[in-house]
């Protein structure tokens, strides 16, 4: 019997996940289907339960339901607990396990695909919402020299840093947070944009010098150059979008479900070609 998986979101028609998982399944000879399902804004939990009752084995969750999935899960992995959000669900006889593969996907894209050494580097994370939160501990596990969270509301960034500090791995740098004005006179080796500014073609108030020599500017959005990426390019930084993160977090979820890790390189190359 073919196993069923899906991604839930609203909107969802644009999702690349069915294409990604179809390529993973073909590559690893796994007998499964994967579909994109539109969940009502007020009916996410019911839609997921119906899918599970109908034989679904697992699901991914995207905007705007990751916090709903966190509440729906009957058991959470440690990385889901730290993220405060769930993007991967596993359905079993003992309930619904909630996981979060976003941070692992980001770190793998940075290290394996882009050749970035996070250890000993100065990392700046822009944004203090859910997208940022899920990446903090996976980044700290790679032992950066420092990790600063910058947000338009300084108090929100500082509060997030303080909340996650006790969960940081032993020996890891203590995360710090504040407003964009706190970045004046500071330079970073890796700058990650986890804000939604690019969706509305909005630039960020980044001071001159925030991109250190040889730095990488990484935007979690993909498919086009955002104002943040244009800012970074003008400052001489190397730029990258978040397509690799999308593929890598999907591979992490695929391994959670199927126990096999797909080779992401040909899948990422295929998507790049399709988006060109």
ZADO-1210 file (C-alpha; in nm, 4 decimals, padded with zeros to 6 digits):
<atoms>
<atom x="00.0000" y="00.0000" z="00.0000" code="UNK" pos="1"/>
<atom x="00.1393" y="00.3373" z="-00.1037" code="UNK" pos="2"/>
<atom x="00.2075" y="00.5646" z="00.1947" code="UNK" pos="3"/>
<atom x="00.0493" y="00.9102" z="00.1916" code="UNK" pos="4"/>
<atom x="00.2110" y="01.2376" z="00.2968" code="UNK" pos="5"/>
<atom x="00.1100" y="01.5992" z="00.2478" code="UNK" pos="6"/>
<atom x="00.1911" y="01.9613" z="00.3212" code="UNK" pos="7"/>
<atom x="-00.0758" y="02.1811" z="00.4809" code="UNK" pos="8"/>
<atom x="-00.0863" y="02.5564" z="00.4340" code="UNK" pos="9"/>
<atom x="-00.3004" y="02.8516" z="00.3322" code="UNK" pos="10"/>
<atom x="-00.2201" y="02.9485" z="00.0588" code="UNK" pos="11"/>
<atom x="-00.0535" y="02.6310" z="-00.0663" code="UNK" pos="12"/>
<atom x="-00.0792" y="02.6125" z="-00.4476" code="UNK" pos="13"/>
<atom x="00.2678" y="02.7673" z="-00.4844" code="UNK" pos="14"/>
<atom x="00.4380" y="02.4995" z="-00.2704" code="UNK" pos="15"/>
<atom x="00.7452" y="02.3267" z="-00.4128" code="UNK" pos="16"/>
<atom x="00.7225" y="02.0497" z="-00.1518" code="UNK" pos="17"/>
<atom x="00.5281" y="01.7978" z="-00.3668" code="UNK" pos="18"/>
<atom x="00.7900" y="01.8312" z="-00.6404" code="UNK" pos="19"/>
<atom x="01.0768" y="01.7971" z="-00.3937" code="UNK" pos="20"/>
<atom x="00.9367" y="01.4881" z="-00.2228" code="UNK" pos="21"/>
<atom x="00.8463" y="01.3267" z="-00.5539" code="UNK" pos="22"/>
<atom x="01.2111" y="01.3590" z="-00.6578" code="UNK" pos="23"/>
<atom x="01.3257" y="01.2246" z="-00.3197" code="UNK" pos="24"/>
<atom x="01.0909" y="00.9246" z="-00.3481" code="UNK" pos="25"/>
<atom x="01.2049" y="00.8482" z="-00.7024" code="UNK" pos="26"/>
<atom x="01.5702" y="00.8707" z="-00.6026" code="UNK" pos="27"/>
<atom x="01.5356" y="00.6474" z="-00.2942" code="UNK" pos="28"/>
<atom x="01.2777" y="00.4034" z="-00.4399" code="UNK" pos="29"/>
<atom x="01.0238" y="00.4842" z="-00.1687" code="UNK" pos="30"/>
<atom x="00.6576" y="00.3984" z="-00.2380" code="UNK" pos="31"/>
<atom x="00.4723" y="00.7136" z="-00.1372" code="UNK" pos="32"/>
<atom x="00.2582" y="01.0012" z="-00.2553" code="UNK" pos="33"/>
<atom x="00.2855" y="01.3611" z="-00.1395" code="UNK" pos="34"/>
<atom x="00.0254" y="01.6291" z="-00.2021" code="UNK" pos="35"/>
<atom x="-00.0388" y="01.9941" z="-00.1184" code="UNK" pos="36"/>
<atom x="-00.3552" y="02.0434" z="00.0879" code="UNK" pos="37"/>
<atom x="-00.5284" y="02.3738" z="00.1554" code="UNK" pos="38"/>
<atom x="-00.6452" y="02.3880" z="00.5173" code="UNK" pos="39"/>
<atom x="-00.9131" y="02.6383" z="00.6242" code="UNK" pos="40"/>
<atom x="-00.7717" y="02.9153" z="00.8399" code="UNK" pos="41"/>
<atom x="-01.0044" y="02.8069" z="01.1207" code="UNK" pos="42"/>
<atom x="-00.9895" y="02.4339" z="01.0487" code="UNK" pos="43"/>
<atom x="-00.6267" y="02.3237" z="01.0458" code="UNK" pos="44"/>
<atom x="-00.6489" y="02.0677" z="01.3267" code="UNK" pos="45"/>
<atom x="-00.9589" y="01.9030" z="01.1793" code="UNK" pos="46"/>
<atom x="-00.7991" y="01.8841" z="00.8336" code="UNK" pos="47"/>
<atom x="-00.4868" y="01.7178" z="00.9718" code="UNK" pos="48"/>
<atom x="-00.6827" y="01.4696" z="01.1826" code="UNK" pos="49"/>
<atom x="-00.8995" y="01.3776" z="00.8830" code="UNK" pos="50"/>
<atom x="-00.5869" y="01.3166" z="00.6761" code="UNK" pos="51"/>
<atom x="-00.4359" y="01.0960" z="00.9471" code="UNK" pos="52"/>
<atom x="-00.7580" y="00.8956" z="00.9912" code="UNK" pos="53"/>
<atom x="-00.7700" y="00.8409" z="00.6145" code="UNK" pos="54"/>
<atom x="-00.4282" y="00.6760" z="00.6303" code="UNK" pos="55"/>
<atom x="-00.1810" y="00.9639" z="00.6165" code="UNK" pos="56"/>
<atom x="00.1581" y="00.8750" z="00.7614" code="UNK" pos="57"/>
<atom x="00.2955" y="01.2234" z="00.8090" code="UNK" pos="58"/>
<atom x="00.2733" y="01.5847" z="00.7010" code="UNK" pos="59"/>
<atom x="00.4642" y="01.9047" z="00.6609" code="UNK" pos="60"/>
<atom x="00.3170" y="02.2319" z="00.7830" code="UNK" pos="61"/>
<atom x="00.3782" y="02.5762" z="00.6402" code="UNK" pos="62"/>
<atom x="00.2438" y="02.9301" z="00.6837" code="UNK" pos="63"/>
<atom x="00.0316" y="03.0127" z="00.8771" code="UNK" pos="64"/>
<atom x="-00.0092" y="02.6875" z="01.0719" code="UNK" pos="65"/>
<atom x="00.3261" y="02.6068" z="01.2351" code="UNK" pos="66"/>
<atom x="00.2136" y="02.7247" z="01.5791" code="UNK" pos="67"/>
<atom x="-00.1198" y="02.5426" z="01.5368" code="UNK" pos="68"/>
<atom x="00.0782" y="02.2268" z="01.4625" code="UNK" pos="69"/>
<atom x="00.2830" y="02.2861" z="01.7770" code="UNK" pos="70"/>
<atom x="-00.0386" y="02.2843" z="01.9805" code="UNK" pos="71"/>
<atom x="-00.1836" y="01.9865" z="01.7920" code="UNK" pos="72"/>
<atom x="00.1104" y="01.7538" z="01.8554" code="UNK" pos="73"/>
<atom x="00.0789" y="01.5153" z="02.1470" code="UNK" pos="74"/>
<atom x="00.4574" y="01.4860" z="02.1743" code="UNK" pos="75"/>
<atom x="00.7291" y="01.7315" z="02.0705" code="UNK" pos="76"/>
<atom x="01.0932" y="01.6792" z="01.9808" code="UNK" pos="77"/>
<atom x="01.3455" y="01.8956" z="02.1633" code="UNK" pos="78"/>
<atom x="01.4063" y="02.1075" z="01.8540" code="UNK" pos="79"/>
<atom x="01.0334" y="02.1670" z="01.8109" code="UNK" pos="80"/>
<atom x="01.0074" y="02.2714" z="02.1743" code="UNK" pos="81"/>
<atom x="01.2936" y="02.5168" z="02.1305" code="UNK" pos="82"/>
<atom x="01.1449" y="02.6563" z="01.8088" code="UNK" pos="83"/>
<atom x="00.7957" y="02.6952" z="01.9519" code="UNK" pos="84"/>
<atom x="00.6669" y="02.5778" z="01.6151" code="UNK" pos="85"/>
<atom x="00.6251" y="02.2547" z="01.4181" code="UNK" pos="86"/>
<atom x="00.6779" y="02.1984" z="01.0465" code="UNK" pos="87"/>
<atom x="00.6841" y="01.8178" z="01.0446" code="UNK" pos="88"/>
<atom x="00.4225" y="01.5797" z="01.1848" code="UNK" pos="89"/>
<atom x="00.4446" y="01.2033" z="01.2272" code="UNK" pos="90"/>
<atom x="00.1215" y="01.0102" z="01.2813" code="UNK" pos="91"/>
<atom x="00.1353" y="00.6910" z="01.4867" code="UNK" pos="92"/>
<atom x="-00.0688" y="00.4703" z="01.7132" code="UNK" pos="93"/>
<atom x="00.0632" y="00.6624" z="02.0137" code="UNK" pos="94"/>
<atom x="-00.0412" y="01.0046" z="01.8818" code="UNK" pos="95"/>
<atom x="00.1094" y="01.2868" z="01.6775" code="UNK" pos="96"/>
<atom x="00.4787" y="01.3705" z="01.7049" code="UNK" pos="97"/>
<atom x="00.5724" y="01.7292" z="01.6205" code="UNK" pos="98"/>
<atom x="00.9189" y="01.8121" z="01.4904" code="UNK" pos="99"/>
<atom x="01.0896" y="02.1165" z="01.3407" code="UNK" pos="100"/>
<atom x="01.3435" y="02.0661" z="01.0622" code="UNK" pos="101"/>
<atom x="01.3845" y="02.4303" z="00.9569" code="UNK" pos="102"/>
<atom x="01.6950" y="02.5042" z="01.1617" code="UNK" pos="103"/>
<atom x="01.8665" y="02.1835" z="01.0579" code="UNK" pos="104"/>
<atom x="01.7834" y="02.2639" z="00.6955" code="UNK" pos="105"/>
<atom x="01.9349" y="02.6111" z="00.7214" code="UNK" pos="106"/>
<atom x="02.2540" y="02.4873" z="00.8859" code="UNK" pos="107"/>
<atom x="02.3002" y="02.2083" z="00.6328" code="UNK" pos="108"/>
<atom x="02.2502" y="02.4484" z="00.3415" code="UNK" pos="109"/>
<atom x="02.5053" y="02.6881" z="00.4875" code="UNK" pos="110"/>
<atom x="02.7670" y="02.4253" z="00.5658" code="UNK" pos="111"/>
<atom x="02.7222" y="02.1519" z="00.3030" code="UNK" pos="112"/>
<atom x="02.5996" y="02.3518" z="00.0025" code="UNK" pos="113"/>
<atom x="02.7545" y="02.6941" z="00.0552" code="UNK" pos="114"/>
<atom x="03.0731" y="02.5930" z="00.2340" code="UNK" pos="115"/>
<atom x="03.0262" y="02.8252" z="00.5319" code="UNK" pos="116"/>
<atom x="03.2170" y="02.7509" z="00.8520" code="UNK" pos="117"/>
<atom x="02.9849" y="02.8697" z="01.1290" code="UNK" pos="118"/>
<atom x="03.2284" y="02.7794" z="01.4059" code="UNK" pos="119"/>
<atom x="03.4166" y="03.0868" z="01.5240" code="UNK" pos="120"/>
<atom x="03.2153" y="03.3231" z="01.3031" code="UNK" pos="121"/>
<atom x="03.0149" y="03.6318" z="01.3921" code="UNK" pos="122"/>
<atom x="02.6494" y="03.5665" z="01.3078" code="UNK" pos="123"/>
<atom x="02.3744" y="03.8249" z="01.2751" code="UNK" pos="124"/>
<atom x="02.0145" y="03.7014" z="01.2627" code="UNK" pos="125"/>
<atom x="01.7614" y="03.9577" z="01.1379" code="UNK" pos="126"/>
<atom x="01.4112" y="03.9137" z="01.2787" code="UNK" pos="127"/>
<atom x="01.2702" y="03.7735" z="01.6017" code="UNK" pos="128"/>
<atom x="00.9632" y="03.5882" z="01.4756" code="UNK" pos="129"/>
<atom x="00.8995" y="03.2194" z="01.4195" code="UNK" pos="130"/>
<atom x="01.1348" y="03.1887" z="01.1214" code="UNK" pos="131"/>
<atom x="01.4232" y="03.3211" z="01.3286" code="UNK" pos="132"/>
<atom x="01.3400" y="03.1335" z="01.6459" code="UNK" pos="133"/>
<atom x="01.3637" y="02.7887" z="01.4881" code="UNK" pos="134"/>
<atom x="01.7194" y="02.8494" z="01.3689" code="UNK" pos="135"/>
<atom x="01.8858" y="02.9857" z="01.6826" code="UNK" pos="136"/>
<atom x="01.9744" y="02.6650" z="01.8654" code="UNK" pos="137"/>
<atom x="02.0902" y="02.4785" z="01.5516" code="UNK" pos="138"/>
<atom x="02.3177" y="02.7746" z="01.4778" code="UNK" pos="139"/>
<atom x="02.4508" y="02.7825" z="01.8355" code="UNK" pos="140"/>
<atom x="02.5266" y="02.4098" z="01.8159" code="UNK" pos="141"/>
<atom x="02.7829" y="02.4971" z="01.5472" code="UNK" pos="142"/>
<atom x="02.9743" y="02.7140" z="01.7984" code="UNK" pos="143"/>
<atom x="02.9783" y="03.0601" z="01.6394" code="UNK" pos="144"/>
<atom x="03.1890" y="03.3247" z="01.8115" code="UNK" pos="145"/>
<atom x="02.8744" y="03.5331" z="01.8615" code="UNK" pos="146"/>
<atom x="02.5085" y="03.5367" z="01.7618" code="UNK" pos="147"/>
<atom x="02.3194" y="03.8652" z="01.7667" code="UNK" pos="148"/>
<atom x="01.9457" y="03.8879" z="01.6989" code="UNK" pos="149"/>
<atom x="01.8343" y="04.2221" z="01.5548" code="UNK" pos="150"/>
<atom x="01.4729" y="04.3287" z="01.5252" code="UNK" pos="151"/>
<atom x="01.2802" y="04.6521" z="01.4658" code="UNK" pos="152"/>
<atom x="01.1390" y="04.6045" z="01.8153" code="UNK" pos="153"/>
<atom x="01.4541" y="04.5758" z="02.0253" code="UNK" pos="154"/>
<atom x="01.2714" y="04.4358" z="02.3279" code="UNK" pos="155"/>
<atom x="01.1395" y="04.1396" z="02.1282" code="UNK" pos="156"/>
<atom x="01.4890" y="04.0453" z="02.0108" code="UNK" pos="157"/>
<atom x="01.6352" y="04.0779" z="02.3603" code="UNK" pos="158"/>
<atom x="01.3525" y="03.8698" z="02.5079" code="UNK" pos="159"/>
<atom x="01.4030" y="03.5935" z="02.2505" code="UNK" pos="160"/>
<atom x="01.7760" y="03.5802" z="02.3209" code="UNK" pos="161"/>
<atom x="01.7132" y="03.5623" z="02.6949" code="UNK" pos="162"/>
<atom x="01.4497" y="03.2900" z="02.6536" code="UNK" pos="163"/>
<atom x="01.6745" y="03.0630" z="02.4483" code="UNK" pos="164"/>
<atom x="01.9973" y="03.1192" z="02.6419" code="UNK" pos="165"/>
<atom x="01.9211" y="02.8475" z="02.9024" code="UNK" pos="166"/>
<atom x="01.8576" y="02.5983" z="02.6201" code="UNK" pos="167"/>
<atom x="02.1858" y="02.6672" z="02.4419" code="UNK" pos="168"/>
<atom x="02.4339" y="02.3774" z="02.4156" code="UNK" pos="169"/>
<atom x="02.7139" y="02.3637" z="02.6704" code="UNK" pos="170"/>
<atom x="03.0016" y="02.5884" z="02.5706" code="UNK" pos="171"/>
<atom x="02.7995" y="02.7736" z="02.3072" code="UNK" pos="172"/>
<atom x="02.8046" y="03.1505" z="02.2746" code="UNK" pos="173"/>
<atom x="02.5373" y="03.3352" z="02.4666" code="UNK" pos="174"/>
<atom x="02.2883" y="03.4844" z="02.2168" code="UNK" pos="175"/>
<atom x="02.2251" y="03.8563" z="02.2454" code="UNK" pos="176"/>
<atom x="01.9530" y="04.0742" z="02.0963" code="UNK" pos="177"/>
<atom x="01.8498" y="04.4317" z="02.0340" code="UNK" pos="178"/>
<atom x="01.7398" y="04.6871" z="01.7765" code="UNK" pos="179"/>
<atom x="01.9001" y="04.7666" z="01.4417" code="UNK" pos="180"/>
<atom x="02.0625" y="05.0727" z="01.5960" code="UNK" pos="181"/>
<atom x="02.2726" y="04.8383" z="01.8126" code="UNK" pos="182"/>
<atom x="02.4501" y="04.7190" z="01.4966" code="UNK" pos="183"/>
<atom x="02.6359" y="05.0471" z="01.4416" code="UNK" pos="184"/>
<atom x="03.0098" y="04.9901" z="01.4294" code="UNK" pos="185"/>
<atom x="02.9782" y="04.6101" z="01.4235" code="UNK" pos="186"/>
<atom x="03.0644" y="04.3685" z="01.1439" code="UNK" pos="187"/>
<atom x="02.9446" y="04.0102" z="01.0871" code="UNK" pos="188"/>
<atom x="03.0676" y="03.7151" z="00.8823" code="UNK" pos="189"/>
<atom x="02.7213" y="03.5673" z="00.8291" code="UNK" pos="190"/>
<atom x="02.4023" y="03.7756" z="00.8081" code="UNK" pos="191"/>
<atom x="02.0748" y="03.5832" z="00.7877" code="UNK" pos="192"/>
<atom x="01.7504" y="03.7579" z="00.6985" code="UNK" pos="193"/>
<atom x="01.4589" y="03.5809" z="00.8683" code="UNK" pos="194"/>
<atom x="01.2201" y="03.8767" z="00.8309" code="UNK" pos="195"/>
<atom x="00.9368" y="03.8991" z="00.5785" code="UNK" pos="196"/>
<atom x="01.0612" y="04.2345" z="00.4457" code="UNK" pos="197"/>
<atom x="01.1427" y="04.0859" z="00.1072" code="UNK" pos="198"/>
<atom x="00.7819" y="03.9841" z="00.0514" code="UNK" pos="199"/>
<atom x="00.6847" y="04.3516" z="00.0340" code="UNK" pos="200"/>
<atom x="01.0077" y="04.4652" z="-00.1348" code="UNK" pos="201"/>
<atom x="01.1165" y="04.6457" z="00.1798" code="UNK" pos="202"/>
<atom x="01.4780" y="04.7163" z="00.2701" code="UNK" pos="203"/>
<atom x="01.6143" y="04.6900" z="00.6232" code="UNK" pos="204"/>
<atom x="01.7816" y="04.9723" z="00.8212" code="UNK" pos="205"/>
<atom x="02.1258" y="04.8136" z="00.8275" code="UNK" pos="206"/>
<atom x="02.4182" y="05.0426" z="00.9118" code="UNK" pos="207"/>
<atom x="02.7255" y="05.0686" z="00.6923" code="UNK" pos="208"/>
<atom x="02.9850" y="04.8068" z="00.7752" code="UNK" pos="209"/>
<atom x="02.7495" y="04.5349" z="00.9010" code="UNK" pos="210"/>
<atom x="02.8711" y="04.3061" z="00.6207" code="UNK" pos="211"/>
<atom x="03.2307" y="04.2193" z="00.7063" code="UNK" pos="212"/>
<atom x="03.4863" y="04.1478" z="00.4344" code="UNK" pos="213"/>
<atom x="03.4140" y="03.8055" z="00.2811" code="UNK" pos="214"/>
<atom x="03.0730" y="03.7771" z="00.4517" code="UNK" pos="215"/>
<atom x="02.7689" y="03.5848" z="00.3304" code="UNK" pos="216"/>
<atom x="02.4243" y="03.7434" z="00.3261" code="UNK" pos="217"/>
<atom x="02.1541" y="03.4765" z="00.3334" code="UNK" pos="218"/>
<atom x="01.7836" y="03.5454" z="00.2760" code="UNK" pos="219"/>
<atom x="01.5359" y="03.2732" z="00.3708" code="UNK" pos="220"/>
<atom x="01.3122" y="03.3788" z="00.0805" code="UNK" pos="221"/>
<atom x="01.3944" y="03.2267" z="-00.2580" code="UNK" pos="222"/>
<atom x="01.3342" y="03.2683" z="-00.6273" code="UNK" pos="223"/>
<atom x="01.4416" y="03.6314" z="-00.6660" code="UNK" pos="224"/>
<atom x="01.6832" y="03.8924" z="-00.5370" code="UNK" pos="225"/>
<atom x="01.5312" y="04.0735" z="-00.2396" code="UNK" pos="226"/>
<atom x="01.6147" y="04.4302" z="-00.1297" code="UNK" pos="227"/>
<atom x="01.8238" y="04.2767" z="00.1521" code="UNK" pos="228"/>
<atom x="02.0265" y="04.0791" z="-00.1006" code="UNK" pos="229"/>
<atom x="02.0702" y="04.3895" z="-00.3151" code="UNK" pos="230"/>
<atom x="02.1937" y="04.5822" z="-00.0080" code="UNK" pos="231"/>
<atom x="02.4428" y="04.3074" z="00.0661" code="UNK" pos="232"/>
<atom x="02.5639" y="04.2811" z="-00.2933" code="UNK" pos="233"/>
<atom x="02.6230" y="04.6584" z="-00.3029" code="UNK" pos="234"/>
<atom x="02.8300" y="04.6232" z="00.0168" code="UNK" pos="235"/>
<atom x="03.0488" y="04.3564" z="-00.1429" code="UNK" pos="236"/>
<atom x="02.9003" y="04.0543" z="00.0342" code="UNK" pos="237"/>
<atom x="02.8334" y="03.7177" z="-00.1223" code="UNK" pos="238"/>
<atom x="02.4578" y="03.6473" z="-00.1408" code="UNK" pos="239"/>
<atom x="02.2382" y="03.3378" z="-00.1272" code="UNK" pos="240"/>
<atom x="01.8653" y="03.2740" z="-00.1163" code="UNK" pos="241"/>
<atom x="01.6718" y="03.0156" z="00.0832" code="UNK" pos="242"/>
<atom x="01.5990" y="02.7528" z="-00.1826" code="UNK" pos="243"/>
<atom x="01.8683" y="02.5282" z="-00.0388" code="UNK" pos="244"/>
<atom x="01.7126" y="02.5599" z="00.3061" code="UNK" pos="245"/>
<atom x="01.3765" y="02.4547" z="00.1606" code="UNK" pos="246"/>
<atom x="01.5273" y="02.1435" z="00.0047" code="UNK" pos="247"/>
<atom x="01.7404" y="02.0546" z="00.3075" code="UNK" pos="248"/>
<atom x="01.4570" y="02.0891" z="00.5608" code="UNK" pos="249"/>
<atom x="01.2488" y="01.8665" z="00.3329" code="UNK" pos="250"/>
<atom x="01.5284" y="01.6079" z="00.3271" code="UNK" pos="251"/>
<atom x="01.5404" y="01.6170" z="00.7065" code="UNK" pos="252"/>
<atom x="01.1647" y="01.5526" z="00.7228" code="UNK" pos="253"/>
<atom x="01.1929" y="01.2757" z="00.4621" code="UNK" pos="254"/>
<atom x="01.4544" y="01.1030" z="00.6763" code="UNK" pos="255"/>
<atom x="01.2339" y="01.1380" z="00.9866" code="UNK" pos="256"/>
<atom x="00.9491" y="00.9659" z="00.8011" code="UNK" pos="257"/>
<atom x="01.1339" y="00.7083" z="00.5899" code="UNK" pos="258"/>
<atom x="01.4641" y="00.6437" z="00.7685" code="UNK" pos="259"/>
<atom x="01.6664" y="00.7236" z="00.4574" code="UNK" pos="260"/>
<atom x="01.8454" y="01.0466" z="00.3663" code="UNK" pos="261"/>
<atom x="01.8069" y="01.1566" z="00.0031" code="UNK" pos="262"/>
<atom x="02.0861" y="01.3220" z="-00.1933" code="UNK" pos="263"/>
<atom x="01.9790" y="01.6856" z="-00.2083" code="UNK" pos="264"/>
<atom x="02.2285" y="01.8116" z="-00.4679" code="UNK" pos="265"/>
<atom x="02.0464" y="01.6884" z="-00.7819" code="UNK" pos="266"/>
<atom x="01.7093" y="01.7980" z="-00.6421" code="UNK" pos="267"/>
<atom x="01.8363" y="02.1470" z="-00.5651" code="UNK" pos="268"/>
<atom x="01.9918" y="02.1682" z="-00.9123" code="UNK" pos="269"/>
<atom x="01.6648" y="02.0626" z="-01.0747" code="UNK" pos="270"/>
<atom x="01.4671" y="02.3259" z="-00.8846" code="UNK" pos="271"/>
<atom x="01.7198" y="02.5960" z="-00.9708" code="UNK" pos="272"/>
<atom x="01.6820" y="02.5086" z="-01.3366" code="UNK" pos="273"/>
<atom x="01.3027" y="02.5105" z="-01.3145" code="UNK" pos="274"/>
<atom x="01.3030" y="02.8521" z="-01.1462" code="UNK" pos="275"/>
<atom x="01.5484" y="03.0044" z="-01.3948" code="UNK" pos="276"/>
</atoms>
